[in-house]
Amino acid sequence: MKIARYKGGMFGEGEGEILSCCLCGEKDFDKLVVHRLGISVGMGGDDYTFCKKCLDDKNFGLNLLHHLGYPYGILLKEECVDIIEDEG
């Protein structure tokens, strides 16, 4: 099994981090298909890595929301949207 250590980005963030799937913990570099994808909720975000098994899982979206701390979804407050009835 090959394990990858991240060399760091432009500002050195994440330097020395072992790449692993944030959902299941898989560390085998050959099984990781997304490396350090930036995901933000609101003003701040982090980088996430996913293996093929988790990315292909039919519950990927729900698992990711749960991991990010939003098991019930991420919704805008009602005062931030206008609801329009569609006649079609």
Secondary structure as GFF3:
##gff-version 3
##sequence-region A 1 88
A	DSSP	three_ten_helix	29	31	.	.	.	ID=ss1
A	DSSP	beta_strand	32	41	.	.	.	ID=ss2
A	DSSP	beta_strand	44	51	.	.	.	ID=ss3
A	DSSP	alpha_helix	52	56	.	.	.	ID=ss4
A	DSSP	alpha_helix	60	68	.	.	.	ID=ss5
A	DSSP	three_ten_helix	78	80	.	.	.	ID=ss6
###
